[in-house]
Structure formats: structure tokens, C-alpha cells
């Protein structure tokens, strides 16, 4: 009897591990797409501007630093909302079905959000960065066009791994989607 219980427990654990492993494989495929590579490059490019300001912080007025902090924070939140929305859509069964059934509509919507985030960045942090430092805060245009272009590819990956996507959960998405790709706060950037 003990052997049967042990065998059932072991079988359950192996099944759970296999499902979890499949979810990780699907998520890794999704996160390994060019979209996330370019999104991370955009984030690092913007965060490099913050580092440049921090290195020369003593050269700027406190009011100017406050303006930069506020404009960076607003831009970072805008980009982070896109990631949070993507996470929500992947975890929400109805939204996930829409994404898979009507990928072109979803892609257009996500591309539009990215374009608006890029515009917002240009009109806030980029502009203030230039006004205060005299240096350009522009994100290289090829990064912006690439990130928008690769949205379609990433949604095609979601379609291809739709069985694995069903196994995604809040913890998995927070750890693997939000934590590594979100824009950090001003204070976190060193």
C-alpha cells in the first residue's frame, strides 16, 4: 500500500514538473523573441541616460534633477504599462483567445501603444534631458522601428505555443516577464 501511495505521489510530481517545464519552455521561446531583445535595448538605452545624469549630478540644479526624475518616471511607467498589459492579456483566457484568433488586431493595438510610448518619451524625458544636459536623449530610430516590427513575430510565437501559454501564471509572468524587462525606478539605476 505504501508503494502505491508513493508511486502515485511520484507520478503526480513528475506530471506537475513536466507541465511547469513546458510552461517555462514556451515562455522562454516567447521571451527569446526579437521583440523582447529590442525592448530591453530600448530600456537600457534610456537607463544609460539616467546613469549619465547621475554621474554628473553635481553639475545640475536640484530643480533640474527633479524635472528629469519626474519625466523619466512618467516615461518608464508608460513603457511598463505595456508589459503589464501584455502579462494581463496572456493570463486572461478571453484576451489570450482573442490574441490567438485575431493576431493582426492585437498586433496593431500593441504597435500603437508602443508608438504612443515612444512619442510620450520623446515629449517628456528626451526633451527635458536635452534641455538640461545639452545632449540628445533620443532612442536610436532603428530600435524604435525594430521593436514595433517584432510585435507581430512575438504574437505568432504565442499562437505557436498556445498550449504552453495556458500554463502561465502570475508568479511565472512577474518573475520572467516583468522583473527582467520593466524599466527600473530612478533610484534603482546605478
N, C-alpha and C positions, 0 to 999 in steps of 0.2 A: 504494500500500500504506500509506504514511504517513497518507494522508487517511482510509482505512478505520479504522485504529487510532485516529486522533484522533476520528473520528466515534463509534466505539464507546465511547471514554473519555468523551466529552461526553454521550452518551446515558446512560451509567451514572451520571454525576454529577447530571444532571438528574432521573433517576429517584430517586436517593438523596435529593436535596433535596426533591423532591415528597413522598416518604414522610415525611421528617423534618418538613416543613412541615405535613403532615396531622396528625402526632402532636402538634405544637405547637398546631394549631387545636383539636383535640379536648381537649387538656389545658387550654388557655385557657378553653374552654367550661365544663369541669368546675370549674376553679378560680375562674371568674367567678360560680359559683352563690352563692345567698344563704347557704348553709351556711358557705362559707369567709369570706364577708364578716362573718358573725356570729362565727365562730371567732376571726377577727382582732380584732374588737371586744372579745371576752372577754379575749384575750391583752393587748391594750393597756390595758384596764381594770385588770387585775391588775398589769401592769407600772407603771402610774401610781401604784399604792400603794407599790411599791418606790421609785420616784422621790421620793415624799413623805417616806418614811423617810430616804432618803439626804440630802435637803435639810436635815433636822433631826437628823441622826445624832448630832451633838454633845449633844443633849438626852437621849439614851438610854444606859443602861448597856451595856457591851460584851457582857455575857451576854444581854441582851435582843436586841441586834442579831444575835448568833449564833443565837438561837432563831428570829428572823424569817428569817434566811438559810436555816436548815435547813428550816423549814416551807415557805418559798417554793420552795426547790429540790425538795422532795418533791412538792409540788403541780404544779410545772412539768413534772417528769418524768412524772407521771401523764397529763397532757394530751398531752405529746409522744409517749408510747407509743401513744396513739390514732392520731396522724398516721402514726407508723412502721408501725403495723398496717395502716392503710389503704394505705400505699405497698406493703407486702408483698403485700397481697391483690390490688392492681391489677397487680403484676408477676408474680404466681404464676398460671399458666394455670388450674390446677384451682380456685383460690379465685375467680378472675375469672369463670369459668363458673358457679360457684355463685352469685356475686353477681348475675349477669345472669339466671340461671334461677330463682332463689328470692330476689328482691329484698326481699320482706317479712321473711323470716327474717334477712337481713343487716341490714336497717334496724333491726329490733327489737334485734339484738345491739349495733349501733353506738349506738343510742339509750341502751341500758342502760349501756354503757361511759361515755357522756357524763354520764349521771345520777350514776354512781358517782364519776366525776372531780369533778363539781360538789360532791357530798357530801364527798368527801375534802378538797377545797379549803376548804369551809365549816368542817370539823372541824380543820383544821391552820392554814394561813396566815391565813384570815379571822378565826378565833378568837384566834390569837396577836396579830395586828395590832390587834384591838380591845383585848385585854388590855394591850398595851404602849402603844399610842398614844391609846386612848380614842376613836378614830374607827372608823366602820364600814368593814370591808374587803369588804363584800358586793358581789357582782356583781349589777347590776340584774336583777331576776327576768325581765323581758321578754327580755333577751339569752339567758338560760338556756333559756327556753321556745322562743324562736325557733331557736336552734341545734339543738335536739332536733327541732323540727318540720321543719327544712330538710334533715335527713338523707335523707328519702325522695326529695326533689326531686333531690338530688345523685346518688343511686343511679339514678334514672330517666335522668339525663343520661349516666351510664356506659352504661346499656343503649342509649341513642340513638347513642352514639359508640363502640360496641364494636369496630368495625374499627380505629379510631384507637388505642384503648386497647392493642391488641395490639402497637403500635409503641412503647409507653412503655418506657423503660429506666431502669436505676439512676441514671445521671447526670442524666437529664432530671427524674426524680422528686425527687432530692436538691436540685437547683437550683431547681425550680419549686414543689414541694410542701412539702418540709421547711424549706428555708432561709427562705422568707418567712413561714411560718406558725408555726413552732416557737416555744415560749416560750424566751426568751433566759436565760442564766445571770444570777445576781445581779450579777456583775461586769461583764457586757456592757451592763447597763441604765444609761443616763445621762439 
